[in-house]
């Protein structure tokens, strides 16, 4: 089978399309003919050996797929021929065939394409975890998201209102990305230059209830300043590269919180949580209350470019590689 593989830890440019044997089936595993696979920022870090998970070289890039079940265990909740999305949990996704445990495979609603489906699990379930579990989003609250034109950002814009928010403010760096944010459902859009003052004006000086931040860097302190009383700042990642620090006296001023939100860690330590999440998210997708993502598509031959687009921050929306 064809696969996008890393054999040298030299960044996205080291991703190569190669021919390798199909993965072997195993007890409890589902064999999937992969039509499309999602790419996420951890894939960038893994190509340099900088992520906390360091697979043995060579490894296949990616952690989420959409495709058709070729083979499933007897009595499983899915069967051969089903359209599914699945997690391979970092590695083994950008390949024509994937094998993954039954509990990480979910039937895809009929109204969602396989290409869009490949962009759902990592980002949408991360955002669901952030807003529901860690952010304790209440009906009518205001959510602000940094990097709003990226994968996590567009997922937040698509999902926040369905999960209870009344207003979703997008922070982006360019007018082009502002258009992407609006197309994905942003209530308001502000540019990074002067964003704090703009948000204060939009909210009548009150601030926002939740900030979802996958960017980090030098805007972190202003994110705390942007919070309303009892607001929550959710730390999701550091695509800006710099890991910020916080002076905890700032948390006292308006009784605000800085909260870590590591969905992957939660999934690995809470068996059954993925199934609980999908039981809530799938009906919202099927009913159209949450719109499917509109991914940026790359053919497998351009897998290196797909990963690089996250590294150089040119990606707008979820990045997906097509295999069939």
C-alpha positions as CSV (number, residue, x, y, z in Angstrom):
1,X,0.0,0.0,0.0
2,X,1.0,3.6,-0.4
3,X,1.7,5.6,2.8
4,X,3.2,9.0,3.9
5,X,6.2,8.0,6.0
6,X,8.9,9.8,8.1
7,X,12.3,8.1,8.2
8,X,14.3,11.1,9.3
9,X,13.4,13.7,12.0
10,X,14.0,16.7,9.7
11,X,10.5,18.3,9.7
12,X,7.6,18.1,7.3
13,X,9.9,18.1,4.3
14,X,11.0,14.6,5.4
15,X,7.6,13.2,4.8
16,X,7.8,10.7,1.8
17,X,5.2,8.7,0.0
18,X,6.4,5.1,-0.1
19,X,5.2,1.6,-0.7
20,X,5.0,-0.5,2.5
21,X,3.2,-3.7,3.5
22,X,-0.4,-3.4,4.7
23,X,-0.8,-3.5,8.5
24,X,-1.8,-6.9,9.9
25,X,-5.2,-7.4,11.4
26,X,-5.3,-8.3,15.1
27,X,-8.0,-9.5,17.6
28,X,-10.4,-6.6,18.3
29,X,-9.0,-4.5,15.5
30,X,-11.0,-3.0,12.6
31,X,-9.4,-3.0,9.1
32,X,-10.3,0.2,7.2
33,X,-9.8,1.1,3.5
34,X,-8.8,4.7,4.1
35,X,-10.3,7.3,1.8
36,X,-9.0,10.4,3.6
37,X,-6.9,11.2,6.7
38,X,-6.6,14.3,8.8
39,X,-3.4,16.2,9.7
40,X,-3.0,18.0,13.0
41,X,-0.3,20.1,14.6
42,X,1.2,17.2,16.6
43,X,2.1,15.7,13.3
44,X,4.4,18.6,12.7
45,X,6.1,18.2,16.0
46,X,6.4,14.4,15.5
47,X,8.3,15.0,12.2
48,X,11.0,16.7,14.3
49,X,10.9,14.3,17.3
50,X,9.5,17.1,19.5
51,X,6.2,15.6,20.5
52,X,5.8,13.7,23.8
53,X,4.9,10.6,21.8
54,X,8.0,9.5,19.8
55,X,7.3,6.5,17.6
56,X,10.1,4.4,16.3
57,X,11.4,5.4,12.9
58,X,10.2,5.0,10.2
59,X,6.6,5.8,11.0
60,X,3.4,6.7,9.1
61,X,2.1,10.2,9.7
62,X,-1.4,11.1,11.1
63,X,-3.9,10.0,13.7
64,X,-7.4,10.1,12.2
65,X,-9.0,8.5,9.2
66,X,-12.3,8.2,7.3
67,X,-13.0,5.2,5.1
68,X,-14.9,2.0,4.5
69,X,-14.7,-1.0,6.9
70,X,-13.1,-4.0,5.2
71,X,-13.2,-6.3,8.2
72,X,-14.6,-6.0,11.8
73,X,-14.7,-8.3,14.8
74,X,-17.8,-10.4,15.2
75,X,-20.4,-8.6,17.3
76,X,-18.8,-5.2,16.9
77,X,-20.9,-2.0,16.6
78,X,-19.7,-1.6,13.0
79,X,-19.6,-4.1,10.1
80,X,-17.9,-4.5,6.8
81,X,-19.0,-1.9,4.3
82,X,-19.8,0.8,6.9
83,X,-18.6,4.3,6.3
84,X,-16.6,5.2,9.4
85,X,-14.3,7.7,11.1
86,X,-11.6,6.4,13.3
87,X,-8.6,7.4,15.5
88,X,-5.2,5.7,15.1
89,X,-4.0,7.9,18.0
90,X,-0.9,9.5,16.4
91,X,0.7,7.5,13.6
92,X,-0.5,5.0,10.9
93,X,-3.3,7.2,9.4
94,X,-1.9,8.5,6.1
95,X,-1.9,5.1,4.4
96,X,-4.3,3.3,2.1
97,X,-5.2,0.8,4.9
98,X,-5.4,1.3,8.7
99,X,-6.1,-1.1,11.6
100,X,-7.3,0.4,14.8
101,X,-9.2,-0.9,18.0
102,X,-12.9,-1.2,17.7
103,X,-13.6,1.4,20.4
104,X,-11.9,4.0,18.3
105,X,-14.1,3.5,15.3
106,X,-17.4,5.3,14.7
107,X,-20.1,5.2,12.0
108,X,-20.2,8.4,10.0
109,X,-23.6,10.1,9.5
110,X,-24.9,9.8,5.9
111,X,-24.9,13.6,5.4
112,X,-21.1,13.9,6.1
113,X,-18.7,13.1,3.3
114,X,-15.6,10.9,3.9
115,X,-13.4,13.8,3.2
116,X,-15.1,16.0,5.7
117,X,-15.3,13.1,8.1
118,X,-11.5,12.8,8.2
119,X,-11.4,16.3,9.7
120,X,-13.9,15.7,12.6
121,X,-12.4,13.6,15.3
122,X,-9.2,15.3,16.5
123,X,-10.5,18.8,16.3
124,X,-14.2,18.5,17.0
125,X,-13.8,16.2,19.9
126,X,-11.0,18.3,21.3
127,X,-13.3,21.4,21.2
128,X,-16.1,19.4,22.7
129,X,-13.9,18.3,25.6
130,X,-12.6,21.9,26.0
131,X,-16.0,23.6,26.1
132,X,-18.0,20.8,27.9
133,X,-15.6,19.3,30.4
134,X,-12.9,21.9,31.0
135,X,-14.6,25.2,30.2
136,X,-18.0,24.3,31.7
137,X,-19.7,26.3,29.0
138,X,-23.1,27.5,30.2
139,X,-26.0,28.6,27.9
140,X,-25.7,32.1,26.8
141,X,-22.0,32.6,27.4
142,X,-19.4,34.2,25.1
143,X,-16.5,32.2,23.7
144,X,-13.4,33.7,22.1
145,X,-11.0,31.6,20.1
146,X,-7.5,32.5,18.9
147,X,-6.1,31.1,15.7
148,X,-9.7,31.0,14.5
149,X,-9.0,30.2,10.9
150,X,-7.1,27.0,11.8
151,X,-8.3,23.5,12.5
152,X,-9.1,24.0,16.2
153,X,-10.4,27.5,15.6
154,X,-12.8,26.6,12.8
155,X,-14.1,23.6,14.9
156,X,-14.8,26.1,17.8
157,X,-16.7,28.4,15.5
158,X,-18.7,25.5,14.1
159,X,-19.5,23.9,17.4
160,X,-19.7,26.5,20.2
161,X,-23.2,27.8,19.5
162,X,-24.6,24.2,19.2
163,X,-23.0,23.5,22.7
164,X,-24.7,26.6,24.3
165,X,-22.7,29.7,23.5
166,X,-24.6,32.8,22.4
167,X,-21.6,34.6,20.9
168,X,-18.3,33.4,19.3
169,X,-15.5,35.9,18.7
170,X,-12.8,34.9,16.3
171,X,-9.2,36.3,16.5
172,X,-7.3,36.1,13.3
173,X,-4.2,37.6,11.7
174,X,-5.3,38.6,8.2
175,X,-8.4,39.7,6.3
176,X,-8.2,36.4,4.3
177,X,-8.5,34.4,7.6
178,X,-11.3,36.7,8.8
179,X,-13.3,35.6,5.8
180,X,-12.6,31.9,6.7
181,X,-13.8,32.6,10.3
182,X,-17.0,34.3,9.1
183,X,-17.7,31.4,6.8
184,X,-17.4,29.0,9.7
185,X,-19.9,30.8,11.9
186,X,-18.0,33.5,13.8
187,X,-20.4,36.0,15.4
188,X,-17.7,38.7,15.4
189,X,-14.1,38.8,14.0
190,X,-11.2,40.9,15.2
191,X,-7.6,41.1,14.0
192,X,-4.7,40.2,16.2
193,X,-3.4,43.8,16.1
194,X,-5.3,45.5,18.8
195,X,-7.5,42.5,19.5
196,X,-7.9,43.1,23.2
197,X,-9.3,46.6,22.8
198,X,-11.6,45.4,20.1
199,X,-13.0,42.6,22.3
200,X,-13.5,45.0,25.2
201,X,-15.5,47.3,22.9
202,X,-17.5,44.4,21.5
203,X,-18.5,43.2,25.0
204,X,-19.2,46.6,26.5
205,X,-16.1,46.3,28.7
206,X,-17.3,43.1,30.4
207,X,-15.0,40.6,28.5
208,X,-15.6,37.0,27.5
209,X,-16.5,34.0,29.5
210,X,-14.2,31.5,27.8
211,X,-11.0,31.9,25.8
212,X,-9.9,28.9,23.9
213,X,-6.2,29.3,23.0
214,X,-4.3,26.8,20.8
215,X,-1.7,29.5,20.0
216,X,0.0,30.6,23.2
217,X,2.9,33.0,22.8
218,X,2.8,36.7,23.7
219,X,-1.0,37.2,23.6
220,X,-1.5,35.0,26.7
221,X,-1.5,37.8,29.3
222,X,-4.0,39.8,27.2
223,X,-6.2,36.7,27.1
224,X,-6.4,36.8,30.9
225,X,-7.2,40.5,30.7
226,X,-10.0,39.7,28.2
227,X,-11.9,37.5,30.6
228,X,-15.1,38.5,32.3
229,X,-15.5,37.9,36.0
230,X,-15.2,34.1,36.7
231,X,-14.0,33.6,33.1
232,X,-11.9,30.6,32.0
233,X,-8.8,30.5,29.8
234,X,-8.4,27.1,28.2
235,X,-4.8,26.2,27.3
236,X,-5.0,23.9,24.3
237,X,-1.6,24.2,22.6
238,X,1.3,26.4,21.5
239,X,1.4,26.8,17.8
240,X,3.2,30.1,18.2
241,X,6.1,28.1,19.6
242,X,6.5,30.0,22.9
243,X,5.1,28.4,26.0
244,X,3.8,31.4,28.1
245,X,3.8,31.8,31.9
246,X,1.2,33.4,34.1
247,X,1.6,35.6,37.2
248,X,-1.0,34.0,39.4
249,X,-2.0,37.3,41.1
250,X,-3.8,38.1,37.9
251,X,-6.2,35.3,38.6
252,X,-7.4,37.0,41.8
253,X,-8.4,40.2,40.2
254,X,-11.6,38.9,38.6
255,X,-11.7,35.3,40.0
256,X,-10.6,33.9,36.7
257,X,-9.1,30.5,35.8
258,X,-6.3,29.2,33.6
259,X,-7.2,25.6,32.7
260,X,-5.2,22.9,30.9
261,X,-7.2,21.1,28.2
262,X,-5.4,18.0,26.9
263,X,-8.1,15.9,25.2
264,X,-5.7,13.1,24.1
265,X,-4.5,12.6,27.7
266,X,-8.1,12.5,28.9
267,X,-9.1,9.9,26.3
268,X,-6.1,7.6,27.2
269,X,-6.9,7.7,30.9
270,X,-10.8,7.6,30.8
271,X,-12.0,4.4,29.0
272,X,-15.3,4.9,27.3
273,X,-15.0,8.7,27.1
274,X,-14.7,8.6,23.3
275,X,-18.0,6.7,23.0
276,X,-19.7,9.2,25.4
277,X,-18.4,12.1,23.2
278,X,-19.5,10.6,19.9
279,X,-23.0,9.9,21.4
280,X,-23.4,13.6,21.8
281,X,-21.6,14.9,18.8
282,X,-22.9,12.5,16.2
283,X,-26.6,13.5,16.5
284,X,-25.6,17.2,16.2
285,X,-23.7,16.4,13.0
286,X,-26.5,14.2,11.6
287,X,-29.2,16.8,12.4
288,X,-27.1,19.7,10.9
289,X,-26.9,21.6,14.2
290,X,-23.1,21.2,13.7
291,X,-22.0,21.7,10.1
292,X,-19.3,19.3,8.8
293,X,-15.9,20.8,8.4
294,X,-14.8,22.2,5.0
295,X,-11.3,20.7,4.8
296,X,-8.4,21.9,2.8
297,X,-7.6,18.9,0.6
298,X,-4.2,17.6,-0.5
299,X,-3.6,14.4,-2.5
300,X,-1.3,11.8,-0.9
301,X,1.5,12.8,-3.2
302,X,1.5,16.2,-1.5
303,X,1.4,14.9,2.1
304,X,4.6,16.8,3.0
305,X,3.0,20.1,1.8
306,X,-0.1,19.3,3.9
307,X,2.0,18.9,7.1
308,X,4.1,22.0,6.2
309,X,1.0,24.1,5.9
310,X,0.4,23.7,9.6
311,X,4.1,24.4,10.3
312,X,4.2,27.7,8.4
313,X,0.6,28.6,9.5
314,X,-0.7,29.1,6.0
315,X,-3.5,26.5,6.6
316,X,-7.0,27.8,6.8
317,X,-9.4,25.2,8.3
318,X,-8.8,21.5,8.7
319,X,-6.1,19.9,6.6
320,X,-7.0,16.5,5.1
321,X,-5.1,14.2,2.8
322,X,-7.0,12.2,0.2
323,X,-6.0,8.6,-0.5
324,X,-8.8,7.3,-2.7
